[in-house]
Amino acid sequence: MPNTSPLAHSVGEAAHRIGISRSSLYLLITRGEIPIAKIGHRTLVLDDDLRAYLAAHRIERRPDAA
C-alpha cells in the first residue's frame, strides 16, 4: 500500500503537527530554522523539514551516574 502521508503542510497544519502555535512556527521560519516552499500564494512546510528540525533538537537523556 502506498504511503499517503502528505509531503508538505500549510503553516497551520505544520504547527499543529509539531505542537506549537502558528506564530511560533512563523518565527522559526523567519529565523531560517525551518525552510519553506512557495507554490503560488501558498506557503508550505515540507514534512521532511519538520522531521529534520525535530531530530536536530532531540535531547537524549543520559542515565543518572551513581
N, CA, C and O atoms as a printed pandas DataFrame, in Angstrom:
     atom_number atom_name residue_name chain_id  residue_number  x_coord  y_coord  z_coord
0              1         N          MET        A               1    0.842   -1.182    0.000
1              2        CA          MET        A               1    0.000    0.000    0.000
2              3         C          MET        A               1    0.891    1.252    0.000
3              4         O          MET        A               1    1.815    1.343    0.809
4              5         N          PRO        A               2    0.630    2.210   -0.889
5              6        CA          PRO        A               2    1.473    3.401   -0.971
6              7         C          PRO        A               2    1.319    4.291    0.261
7              8         O          PRO        A               2    0.280    4.301    0.921
8              9         N          ASN        A               3    2.389    5.039    0.550
9             10        CA          ASN        A               3    2.360    5.981    1.661
10            11         C          ASN        A               3    1.460    7.151    1.286
11            12         O          ASN        A               3    1.681    7.791    0.258
12            13         N          THR        A               4    0.455    7.440    2.097
13            14        CA          THR        A               4   -0.479    8.521    1.797
14            15         C          THR        A               4   -0.259    9.740    2.669
15            16         O          THR        A               4   -1.097   10.642    2.689
16            17         N          SER        A               5    0.861    9.789    3.396
17            18        CA          SER        A               5    1.177   10.960    4.206
18            19         C          SER        A               5    1.484   12.125    3.281
19            20         O          SER        A               5    2.150   11.945    2.261
20            21         N          PRO        A               6    1.006   13.329    3.624
21            22        CA          PRO        A               6    1.294   14.474    2.760
22            23         C          PRO        A               6    2.785   14.815    2.776
23            24         O          PRO        A               6    3.454   14.666    3.798
24            25         N          LEU        A               7    3.286   15.264    1.653
25            26        CA          LEU        A               7    4.681   15.671    1.539
26            27         C          LEU        A               7    4.923   17.041    2.159
27            28         O          LEU        A               7    6.029   17.340    2.610
28            29         N          ALA        A               8    3.878   17.874    2.179
29            30        CA          ALA        A               8    4.004   19.237    2.696
30            31         C          ALA        A               8    2.718   19.627    3.409
31            32         O          ALA        A               8    1.657   19.046    3.183
32            33         N          HIS        A               9    2.843   20.626    4.275
33            34        CA          HIS        A               9    1.717   21.081    5.087
34            35         C          HIS        A               9    1.637   22.603    5.032
35            36         O          HIS        A               9    2.644   23.284    4.833
36            37         N          SER        A              10    0.435   23.122    5.208
37            38        CA          SER        A              10    0.300   24.565    5.392
38            39         C          SER        A              10    0.981   24.920    6.710
39            40         O          SER        A              10    1.271   24.038    7.518
40            41         N          VAL        A              11    1.235   26.194    6.926
41            42        CA          VAL        A              11    1.899   26.610    8.163
42            43         C          VAL        A              11    1.061   26.201    9.374
43            44         O          VAL        A              11    1.606   25.724   10.369
44            45         N          GLY        A              12   -0.249   26.381    9.298
45            46        CA          GLY        A              12   -1.117   25.997   10.407
46            47         C          GLY        A              12   -1.080   24.502   10.684
47            48         O          GLY        A              12   -1.009   24.080   11.839
48            49         N          GLU        A              13   -1.128   23.703    9.627
49            50        CA          GLU        A              13   -1.067   22.241    9.782
50            51         C          GLU        A              13    0.281   21.808   10.334
51            52         O          GLU        A              13    0.351   20.935   11.199
52            53         N          ALA        A              14    1.356   22.418    9.833
53            54        CA          ALA        A              14    2.702   22.069   10.293
54            55         C          ALA        A              14    2.871   22.407   11.771
55            56         O          ALA        A              14    3.438   21.619   12.528
56            57         N          ALA        A              15    2.387   23.561   12.177
57            58        CA          ALA        A              15    2.475   23.959   13.582
58            59         C          ALA        A              15    1.709   22.968   14.456
59            60         O          ALA        A              15    2.199   22.541   15.502
60            61         N          HIS        A              16    0.529   22.616   14.026
61            62        CA          HIS        A              16   -0.281   21.652   14.775
62            63         C          HIS        A              16    0.434   20.306   14.881
63            64         O          HIS        A              16    0.420   19.668   15.933
64            65         N          ARG        A              17    1.052   19.886   13.791
65            66        CA          ARG        A              17    1.744   18.600   13.756
66            67         C          ARG        A              17    2.874   18.500   14.760
67            68         O          ARG        A              17    3.107   17.431   15.325
68            69         N          ILE        A              18    3.585   19.608   14.994
69            70        CA          ILE        A              18    4.696   19.553   15.945
70            71         C          ILE        A              18    4.339   20.175   17.294
71            72         O          ILE        A              18    5.189   20.277   18.179
72            73         N          GLY        A              19    3.092   20.588   17.449
73            74        CA          GLY        A              19    2.609   21.023   18.756
74            75         C          GLY        A              19    3.020   22.414   19.194
75            76         O          GLY        A              19    3.215   22.668   20.383
76            77         N          ILE        A              20    3.153   23.329   18.217
77            78        CA          ILE        A              20    3.459   24.717   18.557
78            79         C          ILE        A              20    2.435   25.618   17.875
79            80         O          ILE        A              20    1.658   25.161   17.037
80            81         N          SER        A              21    2.438   26.894   18.237
81            82        CA          SER        A              21    1.494   27.838   17.626
82            83         C          SER        A              21    1.971   28.242   16.233
83            84         O          SER        A              21    3.142   28.081   15.888
84            85         N          ARG        A              22    1.040   28.766   15.445
85            86        CA          ARG        A              22    1.402   29.256   14.109
86            87         C          ARG        A              22    2.429   30.368   14.213
87            88         O          ARG        A              22    3.377   30.418   13.429
88            89         N          SER        A              23    2.242   31.273   15.191
89            90        CA          SER        A              23    3.181   32.393   15.319
90            91         C          SER        A              23    4.575   31.894   15.698
91            92         O          SER        A              23    5.573   32.458   15.248
92            93         N          SER        A              24    4.657   30.857   16.508
93            94        CA          SER        A              24    5.972   30.284   16.849
94            95         C          SER        A              24    6.622   29.683   15.612
95            96         O          SER        A              24    7.827   29.829   15.411
96            97         N          LEU        A              25    5.832   29.010   14.784
97            98        CA          LEU        A              25    6.384   28.430   13.563
98            99         C          LEU        A              25    6.829   29.526   12.603
99           100         O          LEU        A              25    7.883   29.407   11.978
100          101         N          TYR        A              26    6.038   30.599   12.474
101          102        CA          TYR        A              26    6.456   31.710   11.618
102          103         C          TYR        A              26    7.764   32.316   12.117
103          104         O          TYR        A              26    8.593   32.738   11.311
104          105         N          LEU        A              27    7.958   32.365   13.419
105          106        CA          LEU        A              27    9.209   32.872   13.977
106          107         C          LEU        A              27   10.382   31.975   13.578
107          108         O          LEU        A              27   11.442   32.473   13.198
108          109         N          LEU        A              28   10.197   30.661   13.663
109          110        CA          LEU        A              28   11.240   29.724   13.245
110          111         C          LEU        A              28   11.542   29.868   11.756
111          112         O          LEU        A              28   12.697   29.781   11.340
112          113         N          ILE        A              29   10.501   30.089   10.958
113          114        CA          ILE        A              29   10.674   30.285    9.515
114          115         C          ILE        A              29   11.451   31.575    9.257
115          116         O          ILE        A              29   12.374   31.592    8.442
116          117         N          THR        A              30   11.083   32.652    9.946
117          118        CA          THR        A              30   11.747   33.945    9.772
118          119         C          THR        A              30   13.217   33.862   10.159
119          120         O          THR        A              30   14.065   34.484    9.520
120          121         N          ARG        A              31   13.523   33.094   11.204
121          122        CA          ARG        A              31   14.913   32.923   11.653
122          123         C          ARG        A              31   15.707   31.999   10.730
123          124         O          ARG        A              31   16.925   31.886   10.868
124          125         N          GLY        A              32   15.029   31.338    9.794
125          126        CA          GLY        A              32   15.689   30.425    8.882
126          127         C          GLY        A              32   15.914   29.040    9.471
127          128         O          GLY        A              32   16.679   28.249    8.918
128          129         N          GLU        A              33   15.251   28.736   10.597
129          130        CA          GLU        A              33   15.429   27.438   11.233
130          131         C          GLU        A              33   14.611   26.339   10.553
131          132         O          GLU        A              33   14.979   25.165   10.595
132          133         N          ILE        A              34   13.512   26.726    9.936
133          134        CA          ILE        A              34   12.690   25.786    9.176
134          135         C          ILE        A              34   12.448   26.401    7.798
135          136         O          ILE        A              34   11.880   27.489    7.703
136          137         N          PRO        A              35   12.871   25.721    6.728
137          138        CA          PRO        A              35   12.658   26.264    5.384
138          139         C          PRO        A              35   11.208   26.103    4.937
139          140         O          PRO        A              35   10.451   25.300    5.483
140          141         N          ILE        A              36   10.851   26.883    3.938
141          142        CA          ILE        A              36    9.505   26.804    3.369
142          143         C          ILE        A              36    9.593   26.607    1.865
143          144         O          ILE        A              36   10.642   26.799    1.249
144          145         N          ALA        A              37    8.466   26.220    1.297
145          146        CA          ALA        A              37    8.302   26.152   -0.154
146          147         C          ALA        A              37    7.120   27.048   -0.502
147          148         O          ALA        A              37    6.100   27.022    0.187
148          149         N          LYS        A              38    7.245   27.826   -1.547
149          150        CA          LYS        A              38    6.150   28.674   -2.005
150          151         C          LYS        A              38    5.623   28.111   -3.314
151          152         O          LYS        A              38    6.376   27.912   -4.267
152          153         N          ILE        A              39    4.338   27.862   -3.347
153          154        CA          ILE        A              39    3.672   27.439   -4.583
154          155         C          ILE        A              39    2.514   28.399   -4.782
155          156         O          ILE        A              39    1.512   28.336   -4.071
156          157         N          GLY        A              40    2.659   29.278   -5.746
157          158        CA          GLY        A              40    1.673   30.345   -5.901
158          159         C          GLY        A              40    1.713   31.205   -4.652
159          160         O          GLY        A              40    2.773   31.684   -4.249
160          161         N          HIS        A              41    0.555   31.398   -4.043
161          162        CA          HIS        A              41    0.468   32.184   -2.815
162          163         C          HIS        A              41    0.578   31.321   -1.569
163          164         O          HIS        A              41    0.617   31.835   -0.451
164          165         N          ARG        A              42    0.626   30.021   -1.760
165          166        CA          ARG        A              42    0.666   29.109   -0.603
166          167         C          ARG        A              42    2.076   28.985   -0.049
167          168         O          ARG        A              42    3.052   28.873   -0.790
168          169         N          THR        A              43    2.152   29.008    1.268
169          170        CA          THR        A              43    3.405   28.757    1.975
170          171         C          THR        A              43    3.304   27.363    2.559
171          172         O          THR        A              43    2.398   27.070    3.340
172          173         N          LEU        A              44    4.236   26.505    2.180
173          174        CA          LEU        A              44    4.200   25.119    2.633
174          175         C          LEU        A              44    5.473   24.762    3.380
175          176         O          LEU        A              44    6.550   25.288    3.097
176          177         N          VAL        A              45    5.330   23.867    4.330
177          178        CA          VAL        A              45    6.471   23.337    5.070
178          179         C          VAL        A              45    6.543   21.851    4.733
179          180         O          VAL        A              45    5.576   21.112    4.922
180          181         N          LEU        A              46    7.699   21.423    4.230
181          182        CA          LEU        A              46    7.858   20.018    3.875
182          183         C          LEU        A              46    7.901   19.149    5.124
183          184         O          LEU        A              46    8.515   19.512    6.127
184          185         N          ASP        A              47    7.250   18.013    5.052
185          186        CA          ASP        A              47    7.229   17.077    6.172
186          187         C          ASP        A              47    8.651   16.669    6.560
187          188         O          ASP        A              47    8.961   16.548    7.745
188          189         N          ASP        A              48    9.507   16.459    5.571
189          190        CA          ASP        A              48   10.905   16.085    5.841
190          191         C          ASP        A              48   11.629   17.171    6.637
191          192         O          ASP        A              48   12.458   16.863    7.493
192          193         N          ASP        A              49   11.318   18.445    6.357
193          194        CA          ASP        A              49   11.959   19.540    7.079
194          195         C          ASP        A              49   11.483   19.610    8.529
195          196         O          ASP        A              49   12.263   19.931    9.425
196          197         N          LEU        A              50   10.207   19.311    8.759
197          198        CA          LEU        A              50    9.707   19.250   10.139
198          199         C          LEU        A              50   10.416   18.145   10.908
199          200         O          LEU        A              50   10.852   18.343   12.042
200          201         N          ARG        A              51   10.527   16.984   10.282
201          202        CA          ARG        A              51   11.195   15.854   10.936
202          203         C          ARG        A              51   12.669   16.161   11.211
203          204         O          ARG        A              51   13.190   15.811   12.270
204          205         N          ALA        A              52   13.337   16.810   10.264
205          206        CA          ALA        A              52   14.745   17.162   10.439
206          207         C          ALA        A              52   14.918   18.170   11.576
207          208         O          ALA        A              52   15.859   18.061   12.362
208          209         N          TYR        A              53   14.020   19.143   11.666
209          210        CA          TYR        A              53   14.096   20.139   12.733
210          211         C          TYR        A              53   13.943   19.463   14.094
211          212         O          TYR        A              53   14.708   19.735   15.019
212          213         N          LEU        A              54   12.962   18.590   14.206
213          214        CA          LEU        A              54   12.755   17.894   15.476
214          215         C          LEU        A              54   13.933   16.997   15.820
215          216         O          LEU        A              54   14.359   16.948   16.974
216          217         N          ALA        A              55   14.458   16.297   14.842
217          218        CA          ALA        A              55   15.601   15.409   15.081
218          219         C          ALA        A              55   16.822   16.206   15.541
219          220         O          ALA        A              55   17.575   15.750   16.401
220          221         N          ALA        A              56   17.016   17.392   14.969
221          222        CA          ALA        A              56   18.160   18.219   15.331
222          223         C          ALA        A              56   18.048   18.774   16.747
223          224         O          ALA        A              56   19.054   19.141   17.354
224          225         N          HIS        A              57   16.831   18.834   17.272
225          226        CA          HIS        A              57   16.602   19.392   18.602
226          227         C          HIS        A              57   16.274   18.319   19.636
227          228         O          HIS        A              57   15.794   18.613   20.731
228          229         N          ARG        A              58   16.537   17.105   19.273
229          230        CA          ARG        A              58   16.264   15.994   20.185
230          231         C          ARG        A              58   17.313   15.963   21.290
231          232         O          ARG        A              58   18.508   16.115   21.035
232          233         N          ILE        A              59   16.856   15.766   22.495
233          234        CA          ILE        A              59   17.753   15.659   23.646
234          235         C          ILE        A              59   17.581   14.277   24.222
235          236         O          ILE        A              59   16.499   13.903   24.676
236          237         N          GLU        A              60   18.667   13.520   24.198
237          238        CA          GLU        A              60   18.607   12.170   24.764
238          239         C          GLU        A              60   19.068   12.250   26.211
239          240         O          GLU        A              60   20.082   12.869   26.531
240          241         N          ARG        A              61   18.306   11.616   27.057
241          242        CA          ARG        A              61   18.658   11.588   28.470
242          243         C          ARG        A              61   19.729   10.558   28.722
243          244         O          ARG        A              61   19.706    9.454   28.178
244          245         N          ARG        A              62   20.650   10.937   29.543
245          246        CA          ARG        A              62   21.696   10.008   29.963
246          247         C          ARG        A              62   21.257    9.360   31.271
247          248         O          ARG        A              62   20.611    9.997   32.103
248          249         N          PRO        A              63   21.607    8.116   31.443
249          250        CA          PRO        A              63   21.288    7.501   32.734
250          251         C          PRO        A              63   22.010    8.238   33.850
251          252         O          PRO        A              63   23.140    8.695   33.681
252          253         N          ASP        A              64   21.346    8.345   34.984
253          254        CA          ASP        A              64   21.960    9.023   36.130
254          255         C          ASP        A              64   23.220    8.296   36.564
255          256         O          ASP        A              64   23.215    7.078   36.745
256          257         N          ALA        A              65   24.281    9.038   36.726
257          258        CA          ALA        A              65   25.543    8.451   37.187
258          259         C          ALA        A              65   25.462    8.333   38.703
259          260         O          ALA        A              65   25.217    9.322   39.394
260          261         N          ALA        A              66   25.663    7.145   39.213
261          262        CA          ALA        A              66   25.567    6.942   40.657
262          263         C          ALA        A              66   26.926    6.818   41.292
263          264         O          ALA        A              66   27.026    6.643   42.507
